[in-house]
Amino acid sequence: MKTKLDKSSGLILEGGGMRGVFTCGVLDNFMDRGIRFPYTIGVSAGACNGLSYMSGQRGRGKFSNIDLLEKYHYIGIKQLLTKGNIMDFDLLFHTFPEKIIPYDYARYAQIEERYEMVTTSCLTGRACYYEEKRDPVRIIDIVKASSSLPFVCPIAYVDGEPMLDGGIADSIPILRAKELGYDNNVVVLTRNKGYRKPDKPTSIPPFFYRKYPALKEAIRHRNSLYNEQISLVERLESEGKLLVIRPEKPIEVDRMERDTRKLLNLYEEGYNVASRVEFLAG
């Protein structure tokens, strides 16, 4: 696979929970080769992994998602029952970046490349795009909101506004990249080619999100929006207008996967698939 890398190049990182270890492999390969994009945008798990890429912390995503998962078991029903969140956000967004595997905020603040993270506003049901390099507290607020899955994670807040997972409103923000002038894009997906979500509205129990009717509508229509975005990506790919990096083997990893052997295999696949991409100077 070949693609040009120039001033109009963008990198788009899909979410997918623990399937994001594929993206970790891709980004580690890019870091090993010194591949940087003028613009990167990440959604949910893609937003988390993109932060380590932006700060140049090679291996940080893998260590967080595989090694530390095996040690701390921070995902599962036990977390949901005891903390009201299927993931231990205190561990993930405070203990990890502050103590266990410190995030290099200083280096991130100095980079020239743009980085956006996507959330979904509970008030409007629409995607919000945040770019923050200077304020560590706000950075964590944004990435936490981007990763807050509906139903199994609490509502998060950015600048006082209630937010949830960016994938609700914009799972694959190719149009956002184009809107900003980045027309030469690489998209990293975490599903095999041809994948589609069930073509039916998502059912929402009446006691969820009563205060946020626009959010409920966005969640109901999330599947159809996702499928439309995937169809757009595949069309642009077939026309040679963007490059897609995706898993090639059948996916065995669930969104909340805890089997570190499966996760390591998917990480290695991401690294190997990315290694076959040749970047040409624009």
C-alpha positions as CSV (number, residue, x, y, z in Angstrom):
1,M,0.0,0.0,0.0
2,K,1.3,3.4,-0.9
3,T,0.1,6.9,0.0
4,K,1.4,10.5,-0.1
5,L,2.2,12.3,3.1
6,D,1.8,16.0,2.6
7,K,0.4,19.1,4.3
8,S,-3.2,18.0,3.5
9,S,-2.7,14.6,5.1
10,G,-4.9,13.5,8.0
11,L,-5.0,10.5,10.3
12,I,-8.4,9.3,11.5
13,L,-8.6,6.8,14.4
14,E,-11.8,4.9,15.0
15,G,-12.7,3.7,18.5
16,G,-13.9,0.2,19.3
17,G,-13.0,-0.4,23.0
18,M,-10.3,-3.0,23.4
19,R,-10.2,-3.6,19.6
20,G,-8.2,-0.3,19.8
21,V,-5.1,-2.4,20.5
22,F,-5.0,-2.8,16.7
23,T,-4.6,0.9,16.5
24,C,-1.9,0.8,19.1
25,G,0.1,-1.5,16.8
26,V,-0.4,0.8,13.9
27,L,0.7,3.8,15.8
28,D,3.7,2.1,17.3
29,N,4.8,1.2,13.8
30,F,4.3,4.8,12.7
31,M,6.4,6.0,15.6
32,D,9.2,3.5,14.9
33,R,9.4,5.0,11.3
34,G,9.0,8.6,12.3
35,I,5.6,9.0,10.5
36,R,3.7,12.1,11.6
37,F,0.6,13.7,10.2
38,P,-0.2,17.4,10.1
39,Y,-3.7,16.5,11.5
40,T,-4.9,13.6,13.6
41,I,-8.4,13.0,15.0
42,G,-9.4,10.3,17.5
43,V,-12.7,8.9,18.7
44,S,-13.2,7.0,22.0
45,A,-10.4,4.4,22.3
46,G,-8.9,6.1,19.2
47,A,-8.7,9.3,21.2
48,C,-6.9,7.6,24.0
49,N,-4.4,5.9,21.8
50,G,-3.9,9.0,19.7
51,L,-2.8,10.9,22.7
52,S,0.2,8.6,23.2
53,Y,1.0,8.9,19.5
54,M,0.9,12.6,19.7
55,S,3.3,12.7,22.6
56,G,5.6,10.2,20.9
57,Q,5.4,7.7,23.8
58,R,6.0,4.5,21.8
59,G,4.6,1.4,23.5
60,R,2.5,3.3,26.0
61,G,-0.8,2.3,24.4
62,K,0.1,-1.4,24.4
63,F,1.4,-1.3,28.0
64,S,-1.9,0.4,29.1
65,N,-4.2,-1.9,27.2
66,I,-2.5,-5.2,27.6
67,D,0.1,-5.3,30.3
68,L,-1.8,-3.2,32.8
69,L,-5.1,-4.9,32.0
70,E,-3.6,-8.2,33.0
71,K,-2.3,-6.7,36.3
72,Y,-5.3,-4.5,37.3
73,H,-8.3,-6.2,35.6
74,Y,-9.9,-2.7,35.2
75,I,-12.7,-3.8,32.9
76,G,-15.8,-5.9,33.6
77,I,-19.1,-6.4,35.4
78,K,-17.4,-6.1,38.8
79,Q,-16.4,-2.6,38.0
80,L,-19.9,-1.8,36.8
81,L,-21.5,-3.1,40.0
82,T,-19.0,-1.6,42.4
83,K,-18.2,1.8,40.7
84,G,-21.1,2.3,38.3
85,N,-18.7,2.2,35.4
86,I,-17.7,-0.8,33.3
87,M,-14.1,0.6,33.3
88,D,-12.1,1.9,36.3
89,F,-11.8,5.5,35.1
90,D,-10.0,6.6,38.2
91,L,-7.3,4.1,37.4
92,L,-7.3,4.7,33.6
93,F,-7.4,8.5,33.6
94,H,-5.7,9.5,36.8
95,T,-3.5,6.8,38.4
96,F,-2.1,5.6,35.0
97,P,-1.2,9.0,33.4
98,E,-0.1,10.5,36.7
99,K,1.9,7.7,38.4
100,I,2.1,4.4,36.7
101,I,2.8,5.3,33.1
102,P,3.1,9.2,33.2
103,Y,1.8,11.1,30.2
104,D,4.3,13.5,28.7
105,Y,2.1,16.7,28.7
106,A,5.1,18.9,28.2
107,R,6.1,17.2,24.9
108,Y,2.5,17.1,23.7
109,A,2.2,20.9,24.4
110,Q,5.2,21.5,22.1
111,I,4.1,19.6,19.0
112,E,3.1,21.6,15.9
113,E,0.7,19.0,14.5
114,R,-3.0,19.4,15.2
115,Y,-4.9,16.8,17.3
116,E,-8.7,16.7,17.9
117,M,-10.8,14.4,20.0
118,V,-14.4,13.7,19.4
119,T,-17.2,13.7,22.0
120,T,-21.0,13.6,21.8
121,S,-23.0,16.4,23.5
122,C,-25.8,15.0,25.6
123,L,-27.7,18.3,25.1
124,T,-27.6,18.4,21.3
125,G,-26.8,14.8,20.3
126,R,-24.2,16.2,18.0
127,A,-20.4,15.7,17.8
128,C,-18.1,18.1,19.4
129,Y,-14.5,18.4,18.4
130,Y,-11.9,19.5,20.9
131,E,-8.3,20.6,20.5
132,E,-6.4,21.1,23.7
133,K,-2.7,20.9,24.4
134,R,-2.0,23.2,27.3
135,D,-4.3,22.2,30.2
136,P,-3.8,18.7,31.5
137,V,-7.1,18.7,33.4
138,R,-9.1,19.6,30.3
139,I,-7.2,17.1,28.2
140,I,-8.3,14.3,30.6
141,D,-11.8,15.7,30.7
142,I,-12.1,15.5,26.9
143,V,-10.5,12.0,26.4
144,K,-12.6,10.7,29.3
145,A,-15.8,12.0,27.7
146,S,-14.8,10.6,24.3
147,S,-14.4,7.2,25.9
148,S,-17.6,7.2,28.1
149,L,-19.8,4.5,26.5
150,P,-23.5,4.9,26.7
151,F,-25.4,2.8,29.3
152,V,-22.2,1.4,31.0
153,C,-20.3,4.6,31.8
154,P,-21.4,7.7,33.7
155,I,-22.0,10.9,31.8
156,A,-18.8,13.0,31.7
157,Y,-18.4,16.7,31.5
158,V,-16.3,19.1,29.3
159,D,-16.4,22.7,30.3
160,G,-19.5,22.0,32.3
161,E,-21.4,20.4,29.4
162,P,-22.6,16.8,29.7
163,M,-20.9,14.5,27.2
164,L,-20.6,10.8,26.2
165,D,-18.7,8.7,23.7
166,G,-17.7,10.5,20.5
167,G,-18.7,7.4,18.5
168,I,-22.3,8.0,19.1
169,A,-22.4,11.0,16.8
170,D,-19.2,10.6,14.6
171,S,-17.5,7.2,14.7
172,I,-15.3,7.9,11.7
173,P,-14.8,11.7,11.3
174,I,-13.7,11.7,7.7
175,L,-16.0,14.7,6.9
176,R,-14.6,16.6,9.8
177,A,-11.1,16.2,8.4
178,K,-12.2,17.3,5.0
179,E,-14.1,20.3,6.5
180,L,-10.7,21.5,7.9
181,G,-9.0,21.0,4.6
182,Y,-7.4,17.6,5.1
183,D,-8.3,15.7,1.9
184,N,-5.5,13.2,1.8
185,N,-6.4,10.9,4.7
186,V,-5.5,7.6,6.3
187,V,-8.2,5.9,8.2
188,V,-7.5,3.3,10.9
189,L,-10.5,1.0,11.5
190,T,-10.9,-1.7,14.1
191,R,-13.2,-4.0,12.1
192,N,-12.7,-6.2,9.1
193,K,-13.6,-4.9,5.6
194,G,-17.3,-5.3,4.9
195,Y,-18.4,-5.1,8.6
196,R,-21.8,-3.4,9.2
197,K,-23.8,-2.9,12.4
198,P,-27.3,-4.4,12.6
199,D,-29.5,-2.2,10.4
200,K,-32.1,-1.4,13.1
201,P,-32.5,1.4,15.7
202,T,-30.9,0.9,19.1
203,S,-33.5,0.2,21.8
204,I,-33.1,2.5,24.8
205,P,-34.8,1.6,28.2
206,P,-37.1,4.5,29.2
207,F,-35.2,5.3,32.4
208,F,-32.0,6.1,30.5
209,Y,-31.2,9.7,29.6
210,R,-34.7,11.2,30.2
211,K,-33.2,14.7,30.4
212,Y,-31.5,14.3,27.0
213,P,-34.0,13.6,24.2
214,A,-31.5,14.6,21.5
215,L,-28.9,12.2,22.9
216,K,-31.5,9.4,22.9
217,E,-32.2,10.1,19.2
218,A,-28.5,10.0,18.4
219,I,-28.1,6.7,20.1
220,R,-31.2,5.2,18.4
221,H,-29.8,6.1,15.0
222,R,-26.1,5.3,15.7
223,N,-26.1,2.1,13.7
224,S,-27.4,3.6,10.5
225,L,-25.0,6.5,10.8
226,Y,-22.1,4.2,11.4
227,N,-23.0,2.1,8.3
228,E,-23.3,5.2,6.2
229,Q,-19.8,6.3,7.3
230,I,-18.3,2.9,6.6
231,S,-19.9,2.9,3.1
232,L,-18.4,6.4,2.5
233,V,-15.0,5.2,3.6
234,E,-15.2,2.1,1.3
235,R,-16.3,4.2,-1.6
236,L,-13.5,6.8,-1.2
237,E,-11.1,3.9,-0.7
238,S,-12.2,2.2,-4.0
239,E,-11.8,5.6,-5.8
240,G,-8.2,5.9,-4.5
241,K,-9.1,9.0,-2.4
242,L,-8.0,7.6,0.9
243,L,-6.1,4.7,2.4
244,V,-7.6,2.4,5.0
245,I,-5.7,0.3,7.5
246,R,-7.9,-2.3,9.1
247,P,-7.7,-5.9,10.6
248,E,-7.3,-8.5,7.9
249,K,-8.0,-11.6,10.1
250,P,-11.4,-12.4,11.5
251,I,-11.9,-10.3,14.7
252,E,-11.8,-12.3,17.9
253,V,-11.6,-9.4,20.3
254,D,-14.7,-8.0,21.9
255,R,-15.2,-4.3,22.8
256,M,-14.6,-5.3,26.5
257,E,-12.1,-8.1,25.8
258,R,-10.0,-9.3,28.8
259,D,-8.0,-12.1,27.1
260,T,-4.6,-10.6,26.8
261,R,-3.4,-13.3,24.4
262,K,-6.1,-12.2,21.9
263,L,-5.2,-8.6,22.5
264,L,-1.5,-9.1,21.9
265,N,-2.3,-10.9,18.6
266,L,-4.5,-8.0,17.4
267,Y,-1.8,-5.5,18.4
268,E,0.8,-7.4,16.4
269,E,-1.5,-7.6,13.5
270,G,-1.9,-3.8,13.6
271,Y,1.9,-3.3,13.6
272,N,2.4,-5.7,10.7
273,V,-0.4,-4.3,8.5
274,A,1.0,-0.8,9.1
275,S,4.5,-1.9,8.2
276,R,3.3,-2.6,4.6
277,V,2.2,1.0,4.1
278,E,4.7,3.0,2.1
279,F,4.6,6.8,2.6
280,L,5.7,8.9,-0.2
281,A,6.8,12.6,0.1
282,G,4.1,14.9,-1.2
